[in-house]
């Protein structure tokens, strides 16, 4: 999916992903959401910085976000630019994800940190 207008970001959401209400995705570069990933209400995903006065003024500072397959993003979490979440990750409610995590992680906090690895 490619937005119209001056934005050139690429938003890719697998058809099997489930996204609850009031989720906001700001995509100036690239955001991908994998298969069977579930995103809770009021989650905010943004792949760029912006100034205090306008989200449209990003100063060209964009980095892609990749969310793997079979992830769960808890309610009111924030995922910031440059983050990659591996497959099967769980993000605790209200977390602020500022860095990447590999497959099978359970993370939470502000900033989010590793709580433990999932055993499949």
JOQUISUL-V567482 format. One record per run of one state. SS is the DSSP state (H for helix, E for strand, L for the rest). FROM is the first residue (numbers start at 1). TO is the last residue. If there is no record, write none. Layout:
{{SS FROM TO} {SS FROM TO}}
//
This chain:
{{L 1 1} {E 2 2} {L 3 9} {E 10 13} {L 14 17} {E 18 19} {L 20 23} {E 24 26} {L 27 29} {E 30 33} {L 34 37} {E 38 39} {L 40 43} {E 44 46} {L 47 47} {E 48 48} {L 49 61} {E 62 62} {L 63 64} {E 65 67} {L 68 71} {E 72 73} {L 74 77} {E 78 79} {L 80 83} {E 84 85} {L 86 89} {E 90 91} {L 92 95} {E 96 97} {L 98 100} {E 101 101} {L 102 104} {E 105 110} {L 111 111} {E 112 117} {L 118 120}}
//
